[in-house]
Amino acid sequence: MNESRRRRLRDRSSGTATLISEGCRVSGVLTGNCDFQVNGEVEGDCEINSTLVLTKSGLWKGTIRAANVIVSGHVEGDIIASESVEITDTARIAGTVSAEAIAVAEGAVVEGVMKTTSQSEPVEFIEKRQSES
């Protein structure tokens, strides 16, 4: 596939992610160097050196620290990404979002502050693809 068509993190993901299934509830600290996909609930913090995907059914209470974060579910806490954050139209976030680049789809709700850590100018885009989560 042409790389220009794979602009979203979700399109570029490769390999199998560590899965927290819907109906599961995890309490504590998550760490790792692999991708994580959260369909269930997490209460706690994380230090992930890869991508964390919180699906539409996912709930996170605590601080998320990861290289990249894709949010389609509900976050009650801060998101700190060293690279990028993608916030889909179904996302609900109560907390600070900080990353080098932040993309927010129309319909998302962010109750808090968004801070970009890069010096580049903001870019507007309109999401034309349907949510996959």
TORTOR-229404 format. One line per 8 residues: number of its first residue (from 1); their letters; for each residue x, y, z of N, C-alpha, C, CB. Coordinates in Angstrom, 1 decimal, always signed. Atoms other than C-alpha are relative to their C-alpha. Glycine has a CB too. Layout:
REM residues N
NUM = A = X:Y:Z:X:Y:Z:X:Y:Z:X:Y:Z  ...
REM end
This chain:
REM residues 133
1 = MNESRRRR = +0.8:-1.2:+0.0:+0.0:+0.0:+0.0:+0.9:+1.2:+0.0:-0.9:+0.0:+1.2  -0.7:-1.3:+0.1:+1.2:+3.5:-0.8:+0.0:+0.7:+1.4:-0.7:+0.9:-1.0  -0.1:-0.6:-1.3:+2.5:+5.2:+2.4:-0.8:+1.2:+0.2:+1.5:+0.3:+0.3  +0.8:-1.2:-0.1:+0.6:+8.4:+1.7:-1.5:-0.4:+0.4:+0.0:+0.8:-1.3  +1.4:+0.5:-0.4:-2.7:+6.4:+2.1:+0.0:-0.5:+1.4:-0.5:-1.0:-1.0  +0.0:+0.6:-1.4:-1.5:+5.1:+5.5:+0.5:+1.1:+0.9:+1.0:-1.2:+0.0  -0.4:-1.1:-0.9:-1.3:+8.4:+7.3:-0.4:-0.1:+1.4:-0.7:+1.3:-0.6  +0.3:+0.2:-1.3:-3.0:+7.3:+10.4:+0.8:-1.1:+0.7:-1.5:-0.3:+0.2
9 = LRDRSSGT = -0.8:+1.1:-0.7:-1.2:+5.2:+13.1:-0.8:-1.3:-0.1:+0.1:+0.4:+1.5  +0.8:+1.3:+0.0:-4.1:+2.7:+13.0:+0.3:-0.7:-1.4:-1.5:+0.4:+0.1  -0.2:+0.6:+1.3:-3.3:+2.2:+9.3:+1.4:-0.6:-0.1:-0.1:+1.0:-1.1  -1.4:+0.4:+0.1:+0.5:+1.7:+9.9:+0.3:-1.1:+1.0:+0.9:+1.2:+0.2  -0.4:+1.0:-1.0:+0.3:-0.7:+12.8:+0.3:-1.4:-0.6:-1.2:-0.2:+1.0  -0.4:+1.3:+0.5:+2.0:-4.0:+12.3:+0.2:-0.9:+1.2:+1.2:+0.0:-0.9  -0.2:+1.0:-1.1:+2.2:-7.2:+14.4:-1.2:-0.1:+0.8:+1.2:+0.4:+0.8  +1.1:+0.2:-0.9:+0.0:-8.4:+17.1:+0.2:+0.8:+1.3:-0.1:-1.5:+0.4
17 = ATLISEGC = +0.0:-0.8:-1.2:-0.9:-6.1:+20.0:-0.4:-0.9:+1.2:-0.9:+1.2:-0.1  +0.4:+0.6:-1.2:-1.2:-7.2:+23.6:-1.5:+0.5:+0.3:+0.9:+0.4:+1.2  +1.4:-0.3:+0.0:-5.0:-7.3:+24.1:-0.6:-0.1:+1.4:-0.8:-0.9:-0.9  +0.8:+0.1:-1.2:-7.1:-6.4:+27.1:-1.5:+0.1:-0.5:+0.3:+1.3:+1.0  +1.3:+0.2:+0.6:-10.5:-7.7:+26.1:-1.1:+0.7:+0.7:-0.3:-1.5:-0.1  +1.2:-0.5:-0.6:-13.9:-6.2:+26.6:-0.5:-0.9:+1.1:-1.1:+0.3:-1.1  +0.4:+0.8:-1.2:-15.2:-7.3:+30.0:+1.1:-0.2:+1.0:-0.6:-1.3:-0.5  -1.2:+0.1:-0.9:-11.7:-7.4:+31.5:+0.2:+1.3:+0.7:+1.2:-0.5:-0.8
25 = RVSGVLTG = -0.3:-1.2:-0.8:-10.7:-5.0:+34.2:+1.4:-0.2:+0.6:-1.0:+0.3:+1.1  -1.4:+0.1:-0.4:-7.0:-4.4:+34.9:+0.3:+1.2:+1.0:+1.0:+0.0:-1.2  -0.4:-1.0:-0.9:-5.7:-2.5:+37.9:+1.5:+0.0:+0.3:-0.7:-0.1:+1.4  -1.5:+0.0:-0.2:-2.0:-1.4:+38.3:+0.7:+0.8:-1.1:+0.5:-1.4:+0.0  -0.8:-0.7:+0.9:+0.8:-0.2:+36.1:+0.3:-1.0:-1.2:+1.3:+0.5:+0.7  -0.4:+0.7:+1.2:+1.3:-1.4:+32.5:+1.3:+0.5:-0.6:-1.2:+0.0:-1.1  -1.2:-0.4:+0.7:+4.7:-1.3:+30.9:+0.3:-1.0:-1.1:+1.2:+0.0:+1.0  -0.4:+0.9:+1.1:+6.2:-2.7:+27.7:+0.5:+0.7:-1.2:-1.2:-0.8:-0.4
33 = NCDFQVNG = -0.5:-0.6:+1.3:+7.8:-2.2:+24.3:-0.8:-0.5:-1.2:+1.4:-0.5:-0.1  +0.9:+0.5:+1.1:+4.9:-3.7:+22.3:-1.2:+0.9:+0.0:-0.3:-1.5:+0.1  +1.3:-0.7:+0.1:+1.6:-2.3:+21.1:-1.0:-0.6:+0.9:-0.5:+0.0:-1.5  +1.1:+0.4:-0.8:-1.4:-2.5:+23.4:-1.3:+0.4:-0.6:+0.2:+0.5:+1.5  +1.4:-0.4:+0.4:-5.1:-2.6:+22.5:-0.9:-0.3:+1.2:-0.4:-0.8:-1.2  +0.8:+0.1:-1.2:-7.5:-1.9:+25.3:-1.5:+0.1:-0.4:+0.3:+1.1:+1.1  +1.4:+0.0:+0.2:-11.1:-2.9:+24.8:-0.8:+0.0:+1.3:-0.4:-1.3:-0.9  +0.6:+0.1:-1.3:-11.9:-3.3:+28.5:+0.3:+1.2:+0.8:+0.5:-1.2:+0.7
41 = EVEGDCEI = -0.3:-1.1:-1.0:-11.1:-1.2:+31.6:+1.3:-0.1:+0.6:-1.1:+0.1:+1.0  -1.3:+0.0:-0.7:-7.8:-0.1:+33.0:-0.1:+1.1:+1.1:+1.2:+0.2:-0.9  -0.1:-1.0:-1.0:-7.4:+1.7:+36.3:+1.5:+0.0:+0.5:-1.0:-0.2:+1.2  -1.4:+0.0:-0.3:-3.8:+2.8:+36.7:+0.8:+0.8:-1.1:+0.6:-1.4:+0.2  -0.8:-0.8:+1.0:-0.9:+4.3:+34.7:+0.7:-1.0:-0.9:+1.0:+0.8:+0.8  -0.8:+0.9:+0.9:+1.2:+3.0:+31.9:+1.3:+0.8:-0.5:-0.8:-0.5:-1.2  -1.2:-0.5:+0.7:+4.7:+3.5:+30.4:+0.3:-1.0:-1.1:+1.3:+0.0:+1.1  -0.1:+0.9:+1.2:+4.6:+2.0:+26.9:+0.9:+0.7:-1.0:-1.4:-0.3:-0.6
49 = NSTLVLTK = -0.9:-0.5:+1.0:+7.4:+2.5:+24.3:-0.5:-0.2:-1.4:+1.3:-0.6:+0.2  +0.6:+0.3:+1.3:+5.0:+1.8:+21.4:-1.3:+0.7:+0.0:-0.1:-1.5:-0.3  +1.3:-0.6:+0.2:+1.4:+2.4:+20.5:-1.1:-0.6:+0.9:-0.5:-0.1:-1.4  +1.1:+0.5:-0.8:-1.6:+2.2:+22.8:-1.3:+0.4:-0.7:+0.0:+0.6:+1.5  +1.3:-0.3:+0.7:-5.0:+1.9:+21.2:-1.1:-0.3:+1.1:-0.2:-0.9:-1.2  +1.2:+0.2:-0.9:-8.1:+2.5:+23.4:-1.2:+0.0:-0.9:+0.0:+1.2:+1.1  +1.1:+0.1:+0.9:-11.1:+1.3:+21.5:-1.2:+0.6:+0.5:-0.3:-1.5:-0.4  +1.2:-0.6:-0.4:-14.6:+2.6:+21.6:-0.6:-0.5:+1.3:-1.0:-0.2:-1.1
57 = SGLWKGTI = +0.5:+0.6:-1.2:-15.5:+0.2:+24.4:+0.9:+0.1:+1.2:-0.3:-1.5:-0.2  -1.1:-0.1:-1.1:-12.3:+1.0:+26.4:-0.2:+1.2:+0.9:+1.3:+0.1:-0.7  +0.0:-1.0:-1.0:-12.1:+3.0:+29.6:+1.3:+0.0:+0.7:-1.2:-0.2:+1.0  -1.3:-0.1:-0.7:-8.9:+4.3:+31.1:-0.1:+1.0:+1.1:+1.2:+0.3:-1.0  +0.0:-1.0:-1.1:-8.6:+5.9:+34.5:+1.4:+0.0:+0.5:-1.0:-0.4:+1.2  -1.4:-0.1:-0.4:-5.1:+7.1:+35.1:+0.8:+0.8:-1.1:+0.6:-1.3:+0.3  -0.9:-0.7:+1.0:-2.1:+8.6:+33.2:+0.5:-1.0:-1.0:+1.2:+0.6:+0.8  -0.5:+0.8:+1.1:-1.2:+7.2:+29.8:+1.3:+0.7:-0.5:-1.0:-0.1:-1.2
65 = RAANVIVS = -1.3:-0.5:+0.5:+2.5:+7.6:+28.8:+0.4:-1.0:-1.1:+1.1:+0.2:+1.1  -0.4:+0.9:+1.1:+3.3:+6.1:+25.4:+0.6:+0.8:-1.2:-1.3:-0.8:-0.5  -0.5:-0.6:+1.2:+5.0:+6.8:+22.1:-1.1:+0.6:-0.8:+0.9:-1.0:-0.8  +1.2:-0.4:+0.8:+1.7:+7.0:+20.2:-1.2:-0.5:+0.7:+0.1:-0.6:-1.4  +1.3:+0.4:-0.6:-1.9:+6.9:+21.5:-1.1:+0.3:-1.0:-0.2:+0.8:+1.3  +1.2:-0.1:+0.8:-5.1:+6.3:+19.6:-1.2:-0.1:+1.0:-0.1:-1.0:-1.2  +1.2:+0.1:-0.9:-8.3:+7.1:+21.6:-1.3:+0.0:-0.7:+0.1:+1.2:+1.0  +1.3:+0.1:+0.5:-11.7:+6.0:+20.6:-1.0:-0.1:+1.2:-0.2:-1.2:-1.0
73 = GHVEGDII = +0.8:+0.2:-1.2:-13.0:+5.3:+24.1:+0.0:+1.2:+1.0:+0.4:-1.2:+0.7  +0.1:-1.0:-1.0:-13.1:+7.2:+27.4:+1.3:+0.0:+0.9:-1.2:-0.3:+0.9  -1.1:-0.1:-0.8:-10.1:+8.5:+29.3:-0.3:+1.0:+1.1:+1.3:+0.5:-0.8  +0.1:-0.9:-1.1:-10.2:+10.0:+32.8:+1.4:+0.1:+0.6:-1.0:-0.5:+1.1  -1.4:-0.2:-0.4:-6.6:+11.3:+33.2:+0.8:+0.6:-1.1:+0.6:-1.4:+0.4  -0.8:-0.7:+1.0:-3.7:+12.7:+31.3:+0.6:-1.0:-1.0:+1.1:+0.7:+0.7  -0.6:+0.7:+1.1:-2.3:+11.5:+28.0:+1.3:+0.7:-0.4:-0.9:-0.2:-1.2  -1.3:-0.6:+0.4:+1.5:+12.1:+27.4:+0.6:-0.9:-1.0:+0.9:+0.2:+1.3
81 = ASESVEIT = -0.6:+0.8:+1.1:+2.8:+10.9:+24.1:+1.3:+0.7:-0.5:-1.0:-0.2:-1.2  -1.3:-0.5:+0.5:+6.4:+11.3:+22.9:-0.1:+0.3:-1.5:+1.1:-1.0:+0.3  +0.1:-0.2:+1.4:+5.2:+11.2:+19.3:-1.4:+0.6:-0.3:+0.2:-1.3:-0.8  +1.3:-0.5:+0.4:+1.5:+11.5:+18.4:-1.2:-0.5:+0.8:-0.2:-0.2:-1.5  +1.3:+0.4:-0.6:-2.1:+11.3:+19.7:-1.0:+0.2:-1.1:-0.4:+0.8:+1.3  +1.1:-0.1:+0.9:-5.1:+10.5:+17.5:-1.3:-0.2:+0.8:+0.1:-1.1:-1.2  +1.2:+0.0:-0.8:-8.5:+11.3:+19.0:-1.1:-0.1:-1.0:-0.1:+1.3:+0.9  +1.1:+0.2:+0.9:-11.4:+9.8:+17.1:-1.3:+0.7:+0.4:-0.2:-1.5:-0.2
89 = DTARIAGT = +1.3:-0.6:-0.3:-15.0:+11.0:+16.9:-0.8:-0.5:+1.2:-0.8:-0.1:-1.2  +0.8:+0.6:-1.1:-16.2:+8.7:+19.6:+0.8:+0.2:+1.4:-0.2:-1.5:-0.2  -0.8:-0.2:-1.2:-13.5:+9.7:+22.2:-0.6:+1.0:+0.9:+1.5:+0.4:-0.4  +0.4:-0.9:-1.1:-14.2:+11.3:+25.5:+1.2:+0.1:+0.9:-1.3:-0.4:+0.7  -1.2:-0.2:-0.8:-11.2:+12.7:+27.4:-0.2:+1.1:+1.0:+1.2:+0.3:-0.9  +0.0:-1.0:-1.1:-11.1:+14.5:+30.8:+1.4:+0.0:+0.5:-1.1:-0.4:+1.1  -1.4:-0.1:-0.5:-7.5:+15.5:+31.3:+0.8:+0.7:-1.1:+0.6:-1.3:+0.3  -0.9:-0.6:+0.9:-4.5:+17.0:+29.6:+0.5:-0.9:-1.0:+1.2:+0.6:+0.8
97 = VSAEAIAV = -0.6:+0.8:+1.1:-3.3:+15.7:+26.2:+1.2:+0.8:-0.5:-1.1:-0.2:-1.2  -1.3:-0.6:+0.4:+0.3:+16.4:+25.3:+0.7:-1.0:-0.9:+0.9:+0.3:+1.3  -0.7:+0.8:+0.9:+2.2:+15.2:+22.3:+0.7:+0.9:-1.0:-1.0:-1.0:-0.8  -0.6:-0.7:+1.1:+4.4:+16.2:+19.4:-1.0:+0.4:-1.1:+1.1:-0.8:-0.7  +1.0:-0.3:+1.0:+1.4:+16.0:+17.1:-1.3:-0.5:+0.6:+0.3:-0.6:-1.4  +1.3:+0.4:-0.5:-2.3:+15.8:+18.0:-1.0:+0.2:-1.1:-0.5:+0.8:+1.3  +1.1:-0.1:+1.0:-5.2:+15.0:+15.6:-1.3:-0.3:+0.7:+0.3:-1.0:-1.2  +1.3:+0.1:-0.6:-8.8:+15.4:+16.7:-1.1:+0.0:-1.1:-0.2:+1.2:+1.0
105 = AEGAVVEG = +1.1:+0.1:+1.0:-11.8:+14.2:+14.7:-1.2:+0.8:+0.5:-0.3:-1.5:-0.2  +1.2:-0.7:-0.4:-15.0:+16.2:+14.7:-0.9:-1.0:+0.8:-0.7:+0.5:-1.3  +0.8:+0.8:-0.8:-17.3:+14.9:+17.4:+0.6:-0.4:+1.3:-0.5:-1.2:-0.7  -0.7:+0.4:-1.3:-14.6:+14.1:+20.0:-0.2:+1.1:+1.0:+1.5:-0.2:-0.3  +0.2:-0.9:-1.1:-15.0:+15.6:+23.4:+1.3:+0.0:+0.9:-1.2:-0.3:+0.9  -1.2:-0.1:-0.9:-11.8:+16.8:+25.3:-0.3:+1.1:+1.0:+1.3:+0.3:-0.9  +0.2:-0.9:-1.1:-12.4:+18.4:+28.7:+1.3:+0.2:+0.7:-1.1:-0.5:+1.0  -1.3:-0.2:-0.5:-9.0:+19.8:+29.4:+0.9:+0.7:-0.9:+0.7:-1.4:+0.4
113 = VMKTTSQS = -0.9:-0.7:+0.8:-5.9:+21.2:+27.8:+0.7:-0.9:-0.9:+1.0:+0.7:+0.9  -0.8:+0.7:+1.0:-4.2:+20.1:+24.6:+1.2:+0.8:-0.2:-0.8:-0.3:-1.3  -1.3:-0.7:+0.2:-0.5:+20.9:+24.3:+0.8:-0.8:-1.0:+0.8:+0.2:+1.3  -0.9:+0.6:+0.9:+1.7:+20.2:+21.3:+1.5:+0.3:+0.4:-0.3:+0.3:-1.5  -1.3:-0.2:-0.4:+5.4:+19.8:+22.0:+0.9:+0.3:-1.2:+0.6:-1.2:+0.7  -0.8:-0.3:+1.1:+6.6:+20.4:+18.4:-0.2:+1.5:-0.4:-0.4:-0.9:-1.2  +0.1:-1.3:+0.4:+7.2:+23.7:+16.7:-0.8:+0.2:-1.3:+1.4:+0.6:-0.2  +0.7:-0.1:+1.3:+5.2:+23.0:+13.5:-1.3:+0.7:+0.2:-0.1:-1.4:-0.6
121 = EPVEFIEK = +1.3:-0.6:+0.1:+2.1:+24.9:+12.5:-1.1:-1.0:+0.1:-0.1:+0.9:-1.2  +1.1:+0.9:+0.0:-1.3:+23.3:+13.2:-0.5:-0.2:-1.4:-1.1:+0.5:+0.9  +0.6:+0.3:+1.3:-2.9:+21.5:+10.3:-1.4:-0.5:+0.2:+0.9:-1.1:-0.7  +1.4:+0.4:-0.1:-6.6:+21.0:+9.8:-0.3:-1.1:-1.0:-1.0:+1.2:-0.2  +0.4:+1.1:+0.9:-8.0:+17.8:+8.3:-1.4:-0.4:+0.3:+1.0:-1.2:+0.0  +1.3:+0.5:-0.2:-11.4:+16.3:+7.8:+0.0:-1.5:-0.2:-1.1:+0.7:-1.0  +0.0:+1.5:+0.1:-11.8:+12.6:+8.6:-1.1:-0.5:-0.9:-0.2:-0.6:+1.5  +0.9:+0.5:+1.0:-13.4:+10.9:+5.7:-0.3:-1.5:+0.1:+0.4:+0.4:-1.4
129 = RQSES = +0.2:+1.4:-0.2:-13.1:+7.3:+6.8:-0.9:-0.3:+1.2:+1.3:-0.7:+0.1  +0.9:+0.4:-1.1:-15.6:+5.6:+9.0:+0.9:-0.6:+1.1:-1.1:-1.1:-0.4  -0.7:+0.5:-1.1:-14.4:+4.6:+12.5:+0.0:-1.6:-0.1:-0.7:+0.3:+1.4  -0.2:+1.5:+0.1:-13.0:+1.0:+12.6:+0.0:-0.7:+1.3:+1.4:-0.2:-0.7  +0.0:+0.7:-1.3:-13.1:+0.4:+16.3:-1.4:-0.1:+0.5:+0.8:+0.9:+1.0
REM end
